[in-house]
Amino acid sequence: MSESKKKNVLLNNPVVNVFRSNIGIVMVLIIMCVIISFATDKFLTPTNIISVLRQISINTYIALGMTLVIILGHIDLSVGAIVAMSGTLTVGFIVNQGLPIWLAIVLGIVLGAVTGLLSGFIVSQFKVPAFIITMAMMNVANGIAYVYSGGQSTRITDAFFINIGTGYLFKVIPLPVVYMIVLIAIFAFLLNKTKFGTYIYAIGGNREAARLSGVPIKKVEIVVFTLSGLLSAFAGLVLCSRMYSGQPSVGSGYELDAIAACVLGGTSMAGGKGRISGTVFGAIVIGIISNGLNLIGVSSYWQLIIKGLIIACAVLLDVQKGKLGKLKKKKVEK
Amino acid sequence: MGQTVLEMIGIKKSFSGIYALSGIDFSLEQGEVHALLGENGAGKSTLIKVLGGIYQPDEGTIKIQGKEVKINGVPAARENGIGIIHQEIVLVPYLTVAQNLFLGREIKTKLGTINMAETNRKAKEMIASLGVKIREDAMVEDLTIAQQQMVEIVKAVSFNANIIVMDEPTSSLSNEEVEQLFEIIENLKKKKVSIIYISHRMEELFRISDRVTVIRDGHYVGTKKTSETNPNELVAMMVGRDLESFYARDYCDMEKAEVALSVKNLSNDKNFQDISFEVHRGEILGFAGLVGAGRSEIMETIFGAHPATSGQVFLNGKEVHFKNPMQAIKAGIALVPEDRKKQGLVLGNSVAFNMTLASLHFYMNGIAISEKKREAVIDEYTKKLRLKAASPEIEAGSLSGGNQQKVVLGKWLATKPDVLILDEPTRGVDVNAKYEIYTTINELAKQGIAIIMVSSELPEIINMCDNVCVVRAGRLVGKLTKDELTQEEIMKYAAGGVE
């Protein structure tokens, strides 16, 4: 009795809960940290940790939106292209068109959001698979970035704009990390504490039951894809600021890193299951793989192979866990 | 008639300690059509699955041609000459009829390629021998359901099946197609094939079958020669049980109660036409009929889940037009859907999640959901419904059928409805949970909620309802009051015995 009470106190502690519910990925994370810190003493230093956090921040913004999309039972392949399109156009609006910075930023973000909204509208209204329509959107957005820029990168030196991605809070914490923390808090709240979040789980888990429960499926789908586009556009903004330039080619690969972060974090590709905390751990793992391998001096070509293998193993583990769960259930039933 | 080809003796089968079959005897003679009759859940399909090798019986013996056999899988059933025509057809849509008939045993040329000419020739022979009129080179996707069913029958016969089971073969056929099917059955009889025929439709049984065996709640009730019995006797055998005490119902005076919901000439071209009825506060209005008669579609349309093509719905005297379920829920209508796994629950999520999903608008604190308000509601209905779940956080899918149904019921009661529509509220739940659900329904009626209960279980309709509407093929064919309610009466309307 007392033991179960103790267990309950532990279970109710939110911090413990975050680690407990992501136990698989947390283990992977710890093992990786141990191995890397044996291999190099540059890893567990405050400077490097902050650097890792900064490196993962952009992928994390995108992965937050992707988490919602995947829990809903869909996928968004257009995120990387939106990063490129919004970033390139925002910088171009400032440098080429001479628009005020705030207006250029707003336009860039609205552009990303509208692209997401369009995907969401088509997916929900015409029941086109999200895989196809967001792939189409990916091409369109990439094309817009190239057409606008003529394939050239545009340099920007405006101090305010550059500060967005390279500045610090209290001279220690990089601003992209600050945005990341704020966004994580917002999306965790959205997913866990609001009607909207509950509806996302319900639609992904059982669409028909959700519909009969009065869940406005189309609205939720459109909003989720819009958020995904919006976050990608924001990621594009921060990325361009960090690079002092708008480049039409920067976006490729971001969609896969974001999906990898979600899947590593235990989000089910079938929909209905997933957590913001899991995705954040997933993004950290992906970030540490690159960072650690860099520090050890592994070539970036080999890094691709290792990253791929780690993701494959993590997902295999996850599937096995699911199977074990099912076996247990069967036993209970019989 | 001829000799006995199949004997099933004392077949018992239990799931999780509950007997689905508790000692069924069944025998089949050569060239006979033997109808198997029973309510939904009586154990017909379990018995067929035992015969088809999908389930292994716990006890009992199966004899074929007098020899005891063990049917431990689908191939074993086929070897023993048993062919089952399931309700769902399992043909490959993008292959021809001939290709489907020889799927997995293709006729090959010397080069190892498929010999299409020979395949087609043999297929044509097989089809013609049963008097079926289908081209062997037609694509299966172009065939009607009836034709596909006939291909299935040809296929079963081609595997030398001499025992063919047809599970509700006419459920989706037109009258003309039924005639064609009966012709084929006659042809099969001439070929000394024996047929186990499962159907609810009395008129068909009396036309086509030689004997009828009735089972109820997994028990063998009796076998009659079709020529020596009548529909009323069979219905009585199917449903006759004394369960009066089981159903808790306090009737109240319906005259004084106001009308809560009234439906006028509601139609949906595809599924039902011209439905009119009203239900008062505190009344339980039953909807009886056969599966597929259109009852669920009527309810889902009232609930805003499907559009109506014409007609009116009045809630508490005011006309309403619900475009989606959310509007219906907010106006005070709740629908406990027919299929709790597909429509009722998000199985992978928690009991708490499911129970509050339809009523989240009550627990909002600004834009956040107030956990306190939510927990209070979960607590309330867990107690009221005597829900047995280790914790509100466990997955809904891990509960028993009865407890799952209580979660769905709780979910809809939490929306505080004026009108509660229950579609098959006790399907697939154990006896105890049934009793508890009936008690709850009675309580709700006493509180003045208007209840519509769609059910295929006649005892439940008869013992719980004040009035009953009978639906057949999308039309309201009868309205019965409490005093007129008998099982025979309802079945007569539902199966089309009276016009």
Interface residues (C-beta under 8 A of the other chain):
Chain A: F189 K193 T194 K195 T198 Y201 A202 G205 N206 E208 A209 A210 R211 L212 S213 G214 V215 P216 G272 K273 K329 V332 E333 K334
Chain B: S16 E300 F303 A305 N324 P325 M326 A328 I329 K330 L335 P337 K342 Q343 G344 L345 V346 L347 G348 N349 F353 L357 A358 L360 H361 M364 I367 A368 I369 G397 S398 K411
